[in-house]
Amino acid sequence: MKDYSAYIRKNIRELTPYSSARSEYKGTEGIFLDANENPYDNGYNRYPDPLQIRLKGIISGIKGIPSENIFIGNGSDEAIDLCYRIFCEPRIDNAVAIAPSYGMYKVAAAVNDISFREVQLEEGFSLPVDGLLSAADGNTKLMLLCSPNNPTGNAFPKEKILYLVEHFDGMVVVDEAYIDFSSQQSLLDELESHPNLIILQTLSKAWGMAGLRLGLAYASKDLISVFSSVKYPYNINIAGMRAAFGLLGRDITKEVSELKHDREILAGRLGKISCVREVYPSDANFLLVKVDDPKGLYKVLSDKKMIVRDRSSIPGCEGCLRITVGTPEENDCLVDSVSAYCGDDVAEKPAVVSESVRMATVVRNTKETKITVAVDLEGNGVSSINTGLHFFDHMLDQIAHHSGISLRIAAEGDLQVDEHHTMEDVAITLGEALYKALGNKRGIERYGFALPMDDCRAMVLIDLGGRIDFEWDVPFTREMVGDVPTEMFRHFFKSLSEAMHCNLHIVAKGENNHHLAESVFKAFARALRQAVHKNKFSDEIPSSKGMLW
């Protein structure tokens, strides 16, 4: 097999890459007078690291791949586009790909004026090995395979993919965007022995960073150097990298396991509905579902603000909708809506598989706010919080971190009016989610209390028994802390206690108002951690009465 460098376009091989200011100086400190930046620090006034060295180091530790074998792009789409620009001469070369598959392969080919040849998947969506090789000619520089494939959901056998890598006279791009949900292993350990192999992955799916647009390409060290030479200098911004630093520090094993479990539950429930003809096996976080009337069902679901993908017009996917696996509550809504549309009785909810799964998602939409809160009492303290109030976000982060509860909060409110509605409705929605996640409360500790912090002392007493009472003694001496009125802290916790159906007493004192607020939120988190803790040796109702209020 020829060395991969023989496939690179002549002008790319001879390219003198742009040398940015930050690529020439590798330090992090100094007097920076080289890049015509605004010198006044606001957190974003400097250009980002063009090679994303720190971020690659973190990914290297997670994936077990050296940093020099990693390219980070603005989504996987940038890496796909670079593959065409590096290897394919416009109007001369061509690419071969499976069909149906991810639509951007074809779009990127058209943008780069590259002929695109599709080879239909065989029966059962199996890989057409001979067909792909037959479709290639002397000008075929790329072969694109998505495994697990989008939209069919199936992963292809490793030995068949490697057969193509070894027998195709060109570069093979294997897109593993959904590999975290698959029973198949990644091909990352094959890179060293196959220099014409490029592997794409993403942080959008299992890692939950779709909004950050961070795609990954893995290849030989020399080829990654070519990618870095062709890309635009600062393709990943500082805000995105900073967010990724924190999000990559969490363990996604439990989330992925839950989604895989819920995928199988959802597939089984959909398969029992009368107008569903087939639910195809999936190694991804979605299902391809064949139904009697895909366009009619799609419209009904859309009218109910349930958005799925209509793939029925794609050859090979006739009659099919592609449905992403959502939260258990979202999956329930979907199944109920499909059942109702098909004229079936509303499908029976699946039995709870494990008492250890204590999760809930609550959506609250009013004329003033739109709030979504997801909690996992068995989580690991990971949070993703955006309310539009920065100090409030910081305080809510304390609840997640110090309680050990995974917490996701997305809020849009009428902040142009003031902060009241947003903070009140977040409290109500969070309280309802915690109350729902607690379920029957069997085996919980029920009570919690707590904690000193710096110059402040906070005591939070909580009782999850069901009675609602609220006491507050926290004397703030400033009107605002950050962008939050201090008077709203009392209202937040009062609304939270009512929505949680709990008894909550909060007493705190201290000199620094920032610390005072933070001590209250931390103390609440520690008290909540104690109260929701489940005693593995007992499944009793935590009351001498044998029942809770």
N, C-alpha and C positions, 0 to 999 in steps of 0.2 A: 504493500500500500504506500502511496506517495505521502510524504510529509505534508501536514496540513498547510504549511506556508506556501505550497505550490498552488493552493486554491485561492489565495488572497489576490485581489485585484492589483494590477501593477501600480496604479497610482496610489493605492493605500500602502503598498510595500515601500514606496519611495516617499511617502508623506513625512514632512517635518512637522510634528505636532505642535500646537500652540503651547507655549510655556507660560503659565499664569504666574502671578506674583507669589501666590502661596505654594505653588509646586516647586519653586526655587528655594524658598526658605522653609526648613522643616521644624523650626522652633515654635513654641507657643507663647513666648514672652519676648518683648522688645518694643522698640519705637518704630511703628509701621508707617513708613512714608513712601511706600512703593506702589500702592494700588489705587491711589486717588479716592480713598474712602473718607467718609465723615469721621473725624477723630473722636467725637463725643459719644461715649459709650451708652447705648440703649439696649444692649443685649444682641442686636442684630446689625450693628454698623460695620462689622468686618465680614469679608467674604468667607464662606465655609471652606473646610478642607476639601480640595478637589479630588483627593484620593480616598476620602472617608476612612482614614487609617484606624481610628479608634473603633468605629462601627464594624469594620471588617474584622478587627481583632475579637470583638464579642461574638460575631457570627462564626468565626473560625473556631472558637471554643465550643460553641453549641453543635456545629456540624462536623467537627473533626477534620476540617479541610484547611490547609494553609491559607493565610490571608492573600498571598500572591496569586492564588487560584480563584479568587472571588472578584466579581464585578457587581457593583450596585448601581441599578438604574432607576429612572423615574417610572416605576412600574415595570413589569416584564415586557411591556410593549416597547420600551426603549431598547432593550436587549434584542428583541425580535427585529426591530428596524435596523439596528447595527449589524446584525447577521447579513441582511441583504446588502447593506452599504459596503461591508468589508469584502464579501465574497462574490457578489453578482454584478456583472457588467450590464447596465441598463440596455434593453432592447436586444441583448445577445444571449445572456444566460437565463436559466429557468430554475424553478424550485418544484419539488414534488412533495405532496402532503396527503394524508389520509382525509377522507370525507365520510360523514360529517365530522367537523372538528371546530376548534376555536376560530372565529371569524376574522380575527386580526391578522392571522397569517396571510390571508388572501388580500386584505386591505393594504397591509404593509408592502406586499409584493406590487400591488397596483401603484401605490405612491412612488415606489422606486423604479417603476416601469420594467418590472420583471415578469416574464411569463410564468403562470402558476398552473401546475398540473395536479388535478385531484384524482385520487384512486379510492373508489368506494370500498368501505369496510365490507367484509364478507359476512356470511350468515352468523347470527349471534354477535354481531359487531366485532368479529375476530380480525386480526391484523393480516392484511393482504400482502404478505412478504414478497411473493413472486410478482404480483402486480406492481408493487412499488419499484422493484428493480427493473421491471420491463418498461416502466414509464420513463425511466431515466435515460439520458443520452450523454454525449460528450460535453454538452453545455449545462448539464444539471449540476449545480454547485451545492444546493441545500436539499436535505430531506427533513421534513418537520413531522414529529410524532408527539402527540399529547397523551400521556399515560400517568394516572387515570385520565381518560378522554372526556372532553367537554364537547357535546352534551350527553354522550351515551353513558358516562359514569364508570365504564369498565377499565381495568388496568390490563396491559398486555404482558404476556410472559417475558421474563427477562432474557431467556435464551433466544427468543425471536427478535427482540430489539437488538441484541448483540450480534446476531447473524447479519442484520442489516448494516450495523456499524462496520463490521468486518468485510462485507462484500460490496458496499456502496463506495464508489470512487468519488467521494465528496465529503462534505461536513454533515453530520447527523445531529439535529437539534431535538433533544427530548425534553418536553415541557412537563415538569413534575409539580405543577401548581397545587395539585390535590393529594400529593403523596402522603401527607400526614394522616389522611383518613383511610389509607389503603392497607390491605394485607400484604401487598407487594413491597419489597425493599427498594430503596432508592438505588440508582446506579452510580452514586457518587464515588464508590470505591473502585469503579471501573475507569475513572478518568486517566490515571497514570498509565495504564496499558493501552488506552485508545485515544491517541492524540487528535483524531478527527471527531471526537464526541464533545458536544456542548450540552450542558444540563441547565435548564431554567427552573427556578423555584420562585416563591413569592412570600412576602410577609402579610399579604392581604387576606388570606383564607384562614388557616388554623391559628395564626398569630393575631388575627383580628385587627390588622392595621390597614385596611383598604383605603381609608381616608388619607394615609400618609404617602401612598404611592411609592412603595419600595419593592423593587423586583431584583432578583438575584440571578446571575449567570456564573456557572462554574466551568472552567476549562483549564488547559495547560497554562503554566505561568507566562510563557511567551505570547500565547494568544490573548490572555487577559491584558497584557501590556498593549496589544494592538487595540483592543476595545477601549482602553483608557486613552489612547492617542486619538481615536476617532470621535469619541463622545465630546459634547460641549463641556467646557472646563468645570463649571459649578453646577452640575446637574442635580445634586441633592442639597436642599437648603438646610440651614442651621436648625430651624424649628423642627423639621422632620427628623433630623438626626437626634436631637435632644429627646424628643418623644420616644424614639425607638430605643434609646439607651435604657430608659425605665421599663418599657414594655417587654424588652427582651430579657429582663431580669426575673420574669415570673415563670412559673411552671405551668405549661398549658396541657399537661397530660390529662388532668381531670376533665377539662373542657372538651378536649378531643374525644375522650372516652365517652362522655355524655352524648356528644353529637353522633358518634357512631352507633351507640345504643339506641338513641332516639330515631336515627335513620331506619333501623330495622323495625322498630315499633311502628313508625309511620308507614313504611312499605307494607307491613302486614295489614294495617287498618285500611289503607287505600285499596289494597287488593280485594277486600271483601265488599266493596261498593259495586252496585250492579252495572253502572255504566263505565267502569274501569276495565279495560280489556287486558292490560298487562302493566306490571310495574317491573322494570328491568333491574337486575342486580347492579349494585353501585359500590364502588370503592372510593367515592368522593363524598362531599357534604351536600349532595343533591340527588334527586331521583328523576329519572326519565319515565314518564307515565303516559301510556296510550289510553285514550278515552274515546267515547263515541262521537262527541261533538266538541273538539278542542277549542274552536273559536267561540262557540256559545258559552262554554264553561269559563273560558278566559275572560269574557266580557262580564259575566256574572261576578266572578271573583274580583275583577277590577272595580266594578261598581261598589263592591263592599270594601274597597281599599286594601285588597289582598293582591299583591303584585307577583305574578309568576311569569315565566318566559314561554311564549307560544313558539314552538319549534316545528309545528305541523307542516310548514311549507318547505322544509329542508328535506332533500332526498335522503331516504333512509330513516327519517324521523316522522313520517306521515302519521297524523293523528296524535301527536305527542305534545305534552307540556313538560317543561323542566321546572321542578319544584325544589327550592332550597330547603334544607332542614332548618326549622326555626327553633324557638324555645318550646317547651312542652305546651305552654298556653297557646302559642301561635299555631302549633301543629293541631291542637284541639279545634281551634277556630276553622282552620283549613278543612279538616276532615268533616266537621259538622256542615260546612257550606257545600262541599262536594256531595255529601250524602243528601242534603236537602234538594240540591239541584237535580240529582238523579232520581228523586222521588222515594228514596229509602228513608227508613226511620233514622233519626239522628244516631250516629254510631256510638256504641258504648265506649266509655273511656277505659283505657288500659289500666289494669291494676297497678298499684305502686309496687315497683320492683324491689326497692330497698328503703327501709326507714331512714337510712343514713343520707338519702337525697332530700335535702331541705332547701329547696330553691323556689323562687317565685319572681315573676315579672308582672308589674302593674303599670298600666298606661292610664293617664288622667289628662283628658283634653277639655279645656273650658274656653270661654271667650277671651280669657286673660292669659292662659298658659297652656303649653303642651309639654307634658312630663312623662318620661319613661324611666322606671326604676327597676333594676334587676338585682336581686340579692342571692347569695349562696352562703348559708350558715356554715357549711362545711368547707368553705373556700380557704384561701391562703392570704387574705388581706390585700389582694390586688384591686385597684380601683381605676375607673375611667369616669371622670366627672367633669361636666361642663354645664354650668348654670348661667354663665354670663356675668357672674359676680366672683371676682378672683379670690377675695379673702374667704368668701363662703365656700368656694371649691376647696381651698386649703383646709378649712375646718372639716368639711365632709371627708376629705382624704384621711384626716386623723381618725375618724370613726372606723373606716375600713382597716387602716394599718394597725390600730391598737386593739381592735376587736377580733381581728383575724377573719372577718367576714368579707368575702369578695363582693364588690359593690360597683354597679354601673348606673350612672345618673346622667340623663340628657334632658335639659330643660330649656324651653324657649318661653320667655315671658315678656310682659309689657314693662320692661325696665325703663322705657321712656317716661312712664308715669311715675313709678318708684319701685322699690325693692319688695314691697309687702307681698304682692300676689305670688311672686316667684318663690320667695322663701316659705311662705305659708303652704303653697301647693306641693313644693318639694317635701316638706315635713309630712303632709298628709299622705302623699304617695309612698314615701319611704316607710312610714308607719304601717300602711296597709300591706306593703310588700313583706315587711318583717313579720307582721301578724300572720300573713298567709303562709310564709315559709316555716313558721313554727308548727304548723299543723295541729295535731292533737296534744302537743306539749308533753307527751309521755317521756319520762326520764330526764327532763331538763332540771337544772339546778334551781331555776325560778328567780332567785334573788341575786343581787349584785351591788357592789359598793366600791368606793375608791379614793383619791390619789394626790400627792403633792407634786408641784412643778415649779422650779426656780423660786421666785419670790411669792408664788401663789399657792394656795391650798384649796382644793376642790373636793367636795364630797357629793357623790351622786348615789342615791339609793333607788333601786329599781325592783319592782315586783311584777312579774309577768302573769300573775294569777288571774287577771281579768278585770279586777276593779280599776276604775279610772279615778285618779286623784293627782293633783299637781301642786307642788310647792316650789317657790323660786326665791332665793335670797342671794343675789349677785349684784353688788353695787358698782356699776360702771361710772367712771368720772368723765368720759369723753362721749361726744355725740356719735362719732364714727370711728371704726377701726378698719383701715383700708377703705374699701368701697361699700361697707356694710354698716347701717345704723345699729348702734348697740341695743336699742330698744327692741330690735327684731329677734335677738337671741332668745329672749323669754318667750316670745310668741312662737318661734320655731319649735322649741322644746314642748311647749304646751300643746300645740297642734300635733306634734309627734306622739306624745303620750296618749292623746285621745284616739288617734288612728291606730296605735298599737294595742289599745285596750290595756294599758298598764298604769301602775302607780309609780310616779316619778317625782322624787324630791331632790333638788339641787341647791347646794349651799357652797359659796366660794368667796374668797377675798384675796386681794393682792394689790400691788402698786401699779404694775404695768398692764394697761388694758388689753394689749395684744396677748400677753401671757395669760391674763385672766380668762379671756375667751377660749384660748387654746387649751388651758387646763380643764375647763368645763367639758369641751368636746372630747378630750382624751379620757377624762374621768368617766364620762358617759360610755365611751367605747369599752373601757376596761370593765365597767359594771355590766354592760351588755354581754361582753365575752363570758363573764362568769354565769350570767343568768341563762343564756341560751345553751351553755355547755350541756352535753348529754352524757349521763352516767351510763357507761357501757355495761354496768353490772345490775342496772335496774331499769325497768320499763313501767314504773308505777306513776300514777298521777301525783304530782308534787304537792299534795295537800292531805292533811289529816282527815278531811271530810270525805276523801275519795272522789272528789270532783272539784273542778275549778269554777270560779264565778261565771 
